[in-house]
Amino acid sequence: MPHALARSILLTGLMTWPGVVFGQAAVAEAPAANEPYSGPPTLFRKEPQLGGYVGPSLAFTRFDRQPGTLLGLEACFLLNHTIAFGAAGYLWATETRGPLASDGSSQNLEVFYGGTVFRYSFFTDFLVYPSAGAFLGAGAGTLVPDAGGRVPRSNTDTFFVFEPQLSLHSNITRWARVTLQAGYRLAAGVSRFGYDEGAYRAATLGGAVQVGRL
């Protein structure tokens, strides 16, 4: 009888010990909810924060070596408060005399260009922080008759633009910030109406107001 009881206890222990051991190991290896991640490196250390903004800009620059103002509008997606990617468009807002038409009437040069913009911000924990970026796009310079009326298609010259930019930002609120921006516009493909690439190439200096989820 004692041998039968001992054999029964031994068999019961042999059948149950794997569950007890592995169950305790699983509990011991289960990471706590607040335990830091210790696995392979990941692209994002925490859940990405998505945002975006839109806003107008005003800059001083030159076209045909004449100083004037450039109106702009920019809209971007924002990732982790640092990476901005989106679109921007710019309009030359200063009246600029162009070459005379074939009939001797006067014409004005009107310029518009648009494309994509990319920015990366640094030290975003500070009240004032910088960003570096670039604009890449295309545009058109058009000779518009002073007398108005239909503008011939032949009066338009298309070109490409690349502009590296440096900016300083300051968040006024969680939803609005002001920006100071400087860049240098490079143009390619300008070849008509007596203009060359040098006539469209110039520095830009201005500011912007941007609103959104910053």
C-alpha positions in Angstrom: 0.0 0.0 0.0 2.7 2.5 0.8 4.5 1.6 -2.5 1.2 2.2 -4.5 0.7 5.6 -2.8 4.3 6.6 -3.5 4.0 5.5 -7.2 0.8 7.5 -7.5 2.4 10.6 -6.1 5.4 10.2 -8.4 3.3 9.8 -11.6 1.2 12.8 -10.7 4.3 14.9 -10.2 5.8 13.8 -13.5 2.7 14.7 -15.4 2.2 18.1 -13.8 5.8 19.5 -13.4 6.2 20.6 -17.1 3.1 22.8 -16.9 4.2 24.3 -13.6 7.7 25.1 -14.8 6.8 26.5 -18.2 3.9 28.4 -16.8 6.1 30.1 -14.3 8.7 30.8 -17.0 6.0 32.3 -19.2 4.9 34.6 -16.4 8.5 35.5 -15.6 9.3 36.3 -19.3 6.1 38.3 -19.9 7.3 41.9 -20.2 5.7 44.5 -18.0 3.5 47.1 -19.6 6.0 49.9 -18.8 9.1 47.9 -19.6 11.2 49.6 -22.3 11.5 47.9 -25.7 14.7 45.9 -26.0 14.3 44.2 -29.4 15.8 45.0 -32.8 15.9 48.7 -33.8 12.8 50.1 -35.3 12.2 53.1 -37.7 10.1 54.8 -35.1 10.8 54.5 -31.3 7.2 55.4 -30.5 3.9 55.8 -32.3 4.3 58.4 -35.1 2.6 61.7 -34.5 0.9 63.0 -37.6 0.0 66.7 -38.3 0.0 69.3 -41.0 -0.2 73.0 -41.8 -1.2 75.5 -44.4 -0.3 79.2 -44.7 0.5 82.2 -46.9 3.9 83.7 -47.3 5.4 87.0 -48.5 9.0 87.3 -49.7 11.2 89.9 -51.4 13.2 88.8 -54.5 14.0 89.8 -58.0 12.8 88.9 -61.5 14.5 90.4 -64.6 16.8 92.0 -62.0 13.9 94.1 -60.7 13.2 93.9 -56.9 9.6 93.2 -55.8 7.4 90.9 -53.8 6.5 87.2 -54.2 3.3 85.8 -52.8 3.2 82.2 -51.8 1.0 79.5 -50.3 2.3 76.3 -48.7 0.5 73.1 -47.4 2.4 70.2 -45.9 2.0 67.0 -43.9 4.0 67.0 -40.7 5.5 63.9 -39.1 6.7 63.9 -35.5 6.8 67.7 -35.5 10.0 67.6 -37.6 9.5 66.3 -41.2 7.3 68.4 -43.5 6.4 67.3 -47.0 3.9 68.9 -49.3 3.2 71.5 -52.0 3.8 75.2 -52.5 3.0 77.8 -55.1 4.4 81.3 -55.7 3.2 84.3 -57.7 5.3 87.3 -58.7 3.2 90.3 -57.6 5.2 93.2 -58.8 4.4 94.9 -62.2 7.4 94.2 -64.4 7.7 95.7 -67.9 8.5 93.1 -70.6 9.6 93.6 -74.2 7.2 95.3 -76.6 4.8 93.2 -78.7 5.2 92.9 -82.4 2.7 95.7 -82.9 4.7 98.0 -80.6 2.2 97.7 -77.6 3.6 97.3 -74.1 3.5 94.1 -72.1 4.1 93.0 -68.5 6.0 89.9 -67.4 3.9 87.7 -65.0 5.5 84.7 -63.3 4.0 81.8 -61.5 5.7 78.5 -60.3 4.7 75.6 -58.0 5.8 72.2 -56.9 6.8 70.1 -54.0 8.6 71.2 -50.8 10.5 69.2 -48.1 11.7 70.5 -44.7 13.4 69.0 -41.7 13.2 70.9 -38.3 15.9 70.7 -35.6 15.7 71.4 -31.8 11.9 71.6 -31.8 11.9 71.6 -28.0 13.1 75.3 -28.1 10.8 78.3 -28.5 12.7 79.3 -31.7 14.0 76.4 -33.9 15.4 76.1 -37.4 14.6 74.0 -40.4 16.4 73.2 -43.7 14.5 72.3 -46.8 14.2 72.6 -50.5 11.6 73.5 -53.2 11.5 71.7 -56.5 9.0 72.6 -59.2 8.2 74.2 -62.5 6.6 77.4 -63.7 5.8 79.8 -66.5 6.7 83.4 -67.4 4.0 85.0 -69.5 3.9 88.3 -71.4 0.5 89.9 -70.8 -0.6 92.8 -73.0 -1.3 96.1 -71.1 -4.5 96.5 -73.1 -5.8 93.2 -71.8 -7.6 90.7 -73.9 -6.6 87.2 -75.0 -3.0 86.2 -74.2 -1.4 84.1 -77.1 -0.1 80.7 -76.1 3.2 81.7 -77.7 3.7 84.4 -75.0 4.5 81.8 -72.4 7.9 80.3 -71.5 8.1 77.4 -69.1 11.0 76.7 -66.8 12.2 74.5 -63.9 12.9 75.8 -60.4 15.1 74.5 -57.5 15.4 76.5 -54.3 17.3 75.4 -51.2 15.8 77.2 -48.1 16.6 77.9 -44.5 13.9 78.8 -42.0 13.4 79.9 -38.4 10.1 79.0 -36.7 8.3 80.0 -33.5 5.1 78.4 -32.3 2.7 81.1 -31.1 0.1 78.4 -30.0 -0.3 74.7 -30.6 -2.1 75.5 -33.8 -0.1 78.5 -35.2 3.4 79.6 -35.9 5.4 82.3 -37.6 8.3 81.7 -39.9 11.2 83.6 -41.3 12.7 82.1 -44.4 15.6 82.7 -46.8 16.5 80.9 -50.0 18.1 81.1 -53.4 16.0 80.4 -56.5 17.8 78.5 -59.3 16.0 78.4 -62.7 16.6 76.2 -65.8 15.1 76.3 -69.2 14.5 80.1 -69.5 15.3 81.1 -73.1 12.6 83.3 -74.7 11.6 86.9 -75.0 15.2 88.1 -74.4 15.3 86.5 -70.9 17.9 84.0 -69.7 18.2 81.9 -66.5 20.1 84.7 -64.8 16.9 86.9 -65.1 14.9 84.4 -63.0 17.7 83.5 -60.6 17.8 85.4 -57.3 17.8 85.2 -53.5 14.5 85.3 -51.5 13.9 86.6 -48.1 10.5 86.7 -46.3 8.1 85.3 -43.8 5.0 83.1 -43.4 2.2 82.4 -41.0 1.2 78.7 -40.8 -1.8 77.1 -39.1 -2.7 73.5 -38.5 -1.8 70.6 -36.2 1.8 71.5 -35.4 
